[in-house]
Amino acid sequence: MNPDNINPKRDAFLDKMRKKFNVKDPILNFTTASTRNPEKPTFDPKKMSLDNYQGPWEKEQITHLIRRLKFGLTKQDLTDFSAMTMEEAVDTLLTEGPQHDPPVNDYNDGGEINDPDVEFGKTWVNKVGPTDYDGERLMSLKRYWLDNILNQGHSITEKMLLFWHNHLVTQWWGVFYGKASYDYLELLRKFHMGDIKELVKQMTIDVSMLYYLNGASSYKDAPDENYARELQELFTIGKGPNANYTEGDVRMAAKVLTGWTVTWPGRAFAYEEWRHDETDKQFSEFYGNRVIAGRGGQEGKEELDDLIDMIFDNNECALFLCRKIYSFFVYPEIDADVEEKIIVPLANLLRESNYVVKPVLDKLFKSEHFYDLNVKGSVIKDPVNHLLGLWRTLDPPVPSNFSALDKAEMKTAMIWSMHNIGMQIGDPPNVAGWQAYYQAPNFDKGWITTNTITGRGLHTDSLVYWGFWNPKEPIPADFIKFAETLDSPEDPNQLIDQITLLLFGLDINEASKGRLKSVLLSGQSEDYYWTNAWFEYQNNPTEDSRRIIEDRLKWMMQRVLQYAEYQLM
């Protein structure tokens, strides 16, 4: 962690955010407790295979793929991917997402906030050193990532950034340096489907990581073991039954890593040879009793390459990384069958690919197992999928009178709203990531607590009836506009089918559809009661005709978003 962890500027900034955006939980180190315990799905043994999927390629399979690899699902997504084969769809998603301009100063308000080093609308990412505006810059960075998610294109990129951010964790509020966190995020982007080995090496000497896990303050007379431990326990080897590295291995790795630090006040990573332990480092039998020869001068930095090579040469490394990929994209629990039939072959492929991750993703997302009926709808949405996924699906119109500053505040409100239901991008609760991604036996059920399930309901009810809250004015969903994008909105049956397909990705039973239809028809029994009202508005859009269909859509959408199926993906 940043040696200036007790940071008055940071604490003052976060206190201001708590008051302005009604933040309910502590900013750092919040916890969750499960209130739901659904049964684990039973996977079809015939489909427990990485063989290419040969089954039907219809809306059920298409929505499943999109919802797992992107955030949310739009009607346009469904239209575009329906024109592709399964192989084409996966290939499209495994291309890099749109190139984004760097984050800018979107916070100068002409009053209390006025960053003198960066004009409004100009980027701050090339400004080095501490400032009085790192809190504002970090919020700008979070808004930048949020905006990229909302405009993700047909690509897995933003989902992969969340995966790697949860795996190679830094806490942005803990580091409290906007440029370092931007560089960290862009490092993840550079390697998100590429060479994991190189990513881990570069992350080891990343400024934010050197601060966050104390590498910057480590030197030969007092090697800090924090990063050396997490490098093995959380980032590469894991804590599986065969992860038999030792405390001695942690100590030796800490000695290897001495010398790497962060300069002051420029805050750039550097190698200072006087800080480096030049002795030989003896590792355990787990690493084949490898010895990393000590080196002096600038040659000492080469020991990092030896350490990374040694770790990635161990078979347990590929197995652990593939387990993390599987549990994030498919299902959080891994039993003996999944280990044998899915994880082991993926790990072999990862090693054969020299730790380039894209071939592993390609094999997994085209596999029989990925399209097993019991994989679909088997995990609870995280808050990003819950809130930003819904925003993408409904596409509520932002008021035309919103300035650039107003739009920034709107995105800030989204960030704190996600925080209040258990997840703030940029700031996992600890170095292991969000508990719901790893903590047995609850796993994804940890997203649902007595507090967060209420918060989710308040989000959706507010969006339906009043609007998403932000400091300027609420932003309500326009359900008539949303319905008009669908294929046959005048037909209540097809309308319900399409809405539930986009929001659930699951086919609900006839009784559930009947309850929704009863709301849409205001309790009447004939479909024409809705159809006539719809066409009357389309042909003669008066205030009265609009109110009739808008009210019915709102009543139905409130119930749709309260269904348990909406919480799943």
N, C-alpha and C positions, 0 to 999 in steps of 0.2 A: 504494500500500500504506500501511497505517497507519504514520505516522512512528515510532511505538513498536514497530516490527516485531520487534526483539529483545526479546521480552516475557517476563520471567522467570516471571510467573504462568501465562501460556499454556504455556510450555515445560515447567514443572513439572507442570501438569495433563496434558499430552499424554504425558509420560513415565510418569505413573501409569497412564494408559489403556493404554499399550503393555504394561506389565507385567501388568496385571490381565486383559486380554482377548487376550493373545498376538498383538499386532499385529506383523506381519512386515515391513512396508514403512515407509519414511518417511511421515510424515503429509502433507507437502506435496511437490510436484514429483516424484512417482514417474513412471516411464515403463514402457512395455510394448513387447514385441517379438513379431512375428507368427511363428507356427509352422504356419499353415495357409493354403492358397492355392487355394480352390475357384474354378472357372471362373465368370466373370460370366454371369448368365442372359441368354438371347436372348429379348427380348420379342416377342410376336406383333405384326407390323406392322399387322394388321387391328384390333388393340385398342389401338394407340398413339393413343388418343383420349380427350378429356374428355367425349365424348357419354355420356349416361346409360346405365349398365349395364343390359342387357336379357336377360342370360343367366340360368341357373338360380340360384335362391336356396335353397341347401341347406346342410347342415352344413359342407361344405367352405368355402363363401363366408362363412358366419356366423362360424365360428371364426377365419378370417383377419381379418375386420373387428374382432372383439373383441380378439384378441391384439395387433393393431397399435395400437389406441386405448386399451386398458386394460392393466393389469399382471396377467397370468395369466388363466385361464379356469376358471370353476366350472361344475358341472352345472346350477346354477340360472341362470347366465348363458345357457347354451345353451338351456335350456327357455324362458326369457323372450323371448329374441330370435328363437327359432324361430316364435313366434306373431306376429311382425311382418313387414312387407314390408321390402325393402332400404331404401327411402326412410324408412320409420318407424324402422328401426334406427339409421340415421345421424342422423336428427333427434333421437332419444333420446340418443345419445351426445354430440351437440353441444349439450346443455343443461348448465348449470352443475351441478357436483357438490354434495354435501351441505354445508351450513354447519357449520363446526366451531367449537367453543369454543376460545379461545386456549390455548396451552400453559401448564402450571401447574408449580409447584414439586412435582416428583415425585422429588426427590433428597435432601431432608433425612433423614438416617439416625439422628438423635438422638445421634450421637457425633461423628465427625470432621467431618461436613458438617452445617452448621446455618446456613442463610441467615437472618440476623436481620431482614431487611426484608420477607420473604415467608413466610407460613405454608405448611405442607405442604398441597397441594391447592388453593392459591390461585394466580392468575396473576401473573406477574412482568412482563408486557409493558408495563405503565404506569410501571415504575420506570426513572428516567433516571439517567445518569451511570455511571462505572466502579465496579465492585464486586470483591470478592474471589471472587465466585461466577459470573463470566461463563463460565467453562468448564462448570460444571454447567448454567447456563441454555442454553448452546449445545447441549449434549447433550439437554436437555429439548426444545429446538426440533427437533432432528433426529428424536427419538422422536415428536414431534407429527406431523411430515411422514410418517414411516414409518407411523404409525397411520392417517393419512388415506389413504395408499395402500392399506393393507389393508382399509379401509372406504370405498372410492372410489365406491360406487354405480354406476349405469349412466351414467357420464359420462367424458368425455375430460379433465376438469379436471386431475387429478393428472399425467397424461401430458404435458399442455401445460405444466404448471409445470416438469417436468423439461426439456422442450424449451427454454423460455425461460431457465431457470437455466443450461443449457449454452451458450446464445447470449449472454445479457447477464450475464456471469460476475462474481461476487465470490467470494472465498474466506472462509468464515466464520471459520476459525481465524486467517487473516491479519488480518481486521478485529478479531476477538476482542471483540465487543460484542453481547450477546444481543439487546437491543432493536433495534439497527440491522439485524441479520440477519432478525429477525421482520418488521420493517417492509418490508424488501426482498422477502421471500417473499410478503407480502400485497399488495405492489405488483404483482408478477407475477400473483397471483390476480385482482386487480381487472381487469386488462387482458388476461387470457390468451387470450380470443377476440375482443377488442375492437380499439381504435384503437392500432395499433403506433406511429404517430407520437407520440401522446400518451404512450405507455409509454416510448419512448426519451427524450422530453423530461423526464418525471418521474424516470427512472432517472439522467439526467445530474446531477440535484441531490439524489439519494438519499444519505443519510448514509454508508451502507456503500460506495457507489460513489465518493463524494468521498474517503473514506479509501483505498479499495483502489487507485484509479488516480491518487492524489496531487492531485486537484482541490482538496482542502482546504488544501494548502500552496502553491497557485499564486497569484501576484499580478503586477501590471503590470510590475514591474521584472525579474521572472524567471518568465514564463509557463511552466508545466509542460506539456509536449506529450504526456504519456502518454495521458490520456483522449482528447484531440483526435485522436490517431493511431488508437486502438482504436475510437473512434466511427465512423470511416470504414472502417478496414481490416477490422474484425471484426463491427461491429454493424449497419452500414447499407449500405455500398457493396461491401465485399469486395475480393477480389484477382483477380477475373476478368480476361479479356483486354481488356475495355473499361473497366476501373476505372482511369481515367487521372488521378485526383487527384494532386496534387504535394506535395512537401515544403513548398512555400510555403503550400498549402492547410492543411496540418497546423499550421504556425506561426500562420496567421491564425485558425484555429479556436481554438487555445490562447489567443490574445488575447481573442477573444470571450468565452471562458469564465472569464476572470479576474473576481474579485469574489465568486464562489460559494465558500463555505467552511463549516466546522463550528464552532459555538461550543463553548467549554470553560468549565466542566466539564459543562454541560447536554447537550452533544453533539446539537445540533439544526442542521439546515442553515440557512444565513443568507446574505444578500447584503450585502456590505460595500463601499460605493461607492468608498472610498479605495483598494481593492485593484484596481479595474477599469481596464483600458486603454481610454481614451476616444478613441483615434485611429480613423480609417476603416480597414476591413479589406478588402483587394483580393484576390479569389479568381481562380483560373485559368480558362482557356477551358473546362475540363471542367465548371465550374459557370456557364458563360455569362458569364465575366468579371464576376460579381456583386460588387458592393461593399456591405458591411454598414456603414452609417454609424455612426460612433462617437457615443456618447451619455454624458452625465455624470449624476451623481446617481443616484437610484433608476431613472431611465429606462434606465440601462445594462443592467439585467436583461432588457430587451426584446430585446436583441441575441441572446439564446438562441433566442427564437421565430424570428428571421430566419435563424439558422443551421440550425435544424431544418427550416424551410420550404425553404431552399435545397437541403439534402441530399435531402429526400424529393421535391423536384421533378425530380431527376435520374432518368432512366429506369432507370439501372443499379440503383437502390435496390430497386425492386419485384422486379426479376429476381433479385437476390441473396437477398432474403428468401424468395422462392418456391423457390429452389434449396435453401435450408436446410430449409424445411418438407418438400420432397420427399425430400431425403436422409435426414431423420429418420424419416419415416413410411412411405416406399415402398422406396427403394433408395439406397445412398450414392453410387454413381457416376452421373454424368449425361453421356450422350453427345450427339452432335449431333442425333439424332432426338428424344430426350427434350427437349432444349432447345427445338427448334422446335415440337414438337407438344404439349408439356405445359407447360413453364416459361413460354414467351412468352405463351400465352393466360392462364395463371394470373396472371402479372404484370399483364397488361392488366386483368383482373378486380380485382386488388388496388388498382390505381390508380382504377378506376371506383368502387370501394367506399370511396374516401377512406381507404385503408389499414386498414379494418376487416377482420380476418383471417378471421372466421367464414365469409363467402361463399366464400373460397378453399378452406377445409377441406371445406365442403359439396360443392363442385364436384369436388374431388379424390377424396373418399371415395365418391362416387356414380358415379365414372367407369368406363368400360370398362377403362382401363389399370390401375386399382387392383386389379381382380379378375382380371387376367391370371394364368394358372396359374403363370407363371414368377416372378411377384412373391411368391407365397406360399412361405414357408419359405426365402427367399433371403438373410436376414440372420441373423447370430449374435446371440443374446440378450445384452444388457448384464447386469451383475450384479444390478440391481434386478429385472429380469424373471426372471432365473435363480432368485434366492432368494425374493423376495417373491411372485413369480408362482406358484412351487411351493407356498409356504405357503398362498396363497389357494386353490389347487386342492385340496390335501390337507386343509386346515383341521385341523391337529393340535390336540387338546384341551389347553388350558393347565391344569395341575394346580389343583385347587380350593383347595389350601393356599397358593397364591401370593398374597402381599399386593400392594398397589399398588406398593410399592418393588421387590418381586420382578419384577413385570411390566415395570417400567421397566428393570430390569437385563436382562431377556430381550430387550427391544428394543435396548438398547445392544449386546448381544452380536450381534444381527443386523447392526447398523450396522458394527461392526468386522469381522464376517465378510465383508460386501460389500467393505469396504476391502481385505481381504486377497486378494480376487480382482479388484481393479482399480478399485473405484468407491466413494467415500464421498459420499453425498448432502450437499450444502452446501459441498463442497470439491473442485471440479475441479482438476486438477494445475496449470493455468495459465490465463491470461486468455482463451485460445482455446477452453477447454473440454476435455473428454476427447478424447484423440487419435483414438480409434476412431470418433468422429463426423465427423472432418474430414481425417485425415491420409492422403493418397494415398501409395502405392497400396494400403495394407493396409486402411484404413477399419475396418469392424466385425471383421475378422480379428484386429485388435489386442487384442480382449478375450481371445483364447486364446493363452496362453504356456505354456512348460513348467511354470511355477509355478501359473498360474491354472487350467489344466485339471486339475491334480492337486487343487487346492483345491476346485474344483467337484465332483470325484468324492468327495472326503472329506465335503463337505457332504451330498450325497445318500446316500452309504453310511451316514453317521452317522444321518441322519434315519430311514432304514429300520430299522437294527438296534439302535441305541443311543438315539438321540434328538438333537435339536438342542442343542448345548452352551450352557449359560448358568450363571452362578455358583451358583445354588441347586441345580438338578437338571436332568438332560437331559429334553427334551420329545420323545418319539417320536411318529411318525405312527401313527394307528389305522387300519390298512388294511381291517379288517373293517367298521368304521363307514363308511369311504370307499366301499367296495364296495356297502354297503347303500343308498347314495344313488343308485346306478346303476339302469338299467331292468331288466336281467335278469342279476344277478350269478351266478345258478346255471348259466348257459350260458357255458362258457369262451370260446366264439367271440365272443359279444356283449360279454362282460366285457373282453376284450382290445381289441375294436374301440372301445369307449367310453373306456377308459383311454388308449389311444394317441391318440384324437381330442382328448381334453382336454389331454394333455401334449405332443403333437406338432403337432396341427392338420394332420397329413399322413396320407395313406393309405399305410402301409408295405406291402411286398410279402408274398406268401403265405409265402415262406421265413422271413422275419423273424417273422411271426405264428406260424409253426409252431414256431420255437425258443422263443418265449415260452410257447406252449401246452404244449410238452413239459415245461417247468419247472413249470407249474401242475399238470400231471397226474403229476408225479414220474416222468416217463419212460413212463407207461402210454399206451396207444393209444386208449382209448375215452373219450368225453366224460363218460360217467356217473361216471367215477372222481372227477371234480371235483364234478359235480352232486350225487351222493349224499353226499359229504363236506359240501357246503354245507348241504343240507337237514337232515342229521343234526345239525349245529351249531344251525341255526335252530330245530329242534324239541326239541333236548335240549342246551342250551348248557353242557356240562361243560367242565372244564379241558382234558381230552384232546381233545375235538372242536374246541375253539377253537384249540388249539395246532396241530392238523393243518392247518387252512385258513390260519391266520395265518402259519405258516412258509412255506407254498407261495406265499402272496401276497407275503411279504417277498422270497423268492428271485426271484420274477418281477419285482417292482417294482425291485429292485436293477438288473436287466438292462435294464428299460425306461429307467431314468434314466441308464444308461450308453450307450444308443444315441446316435449322432451327431444323430439327428433331434431329440432333446430340447434340444440346444444352439441350435436354429434357431427362427425365428418368421417 
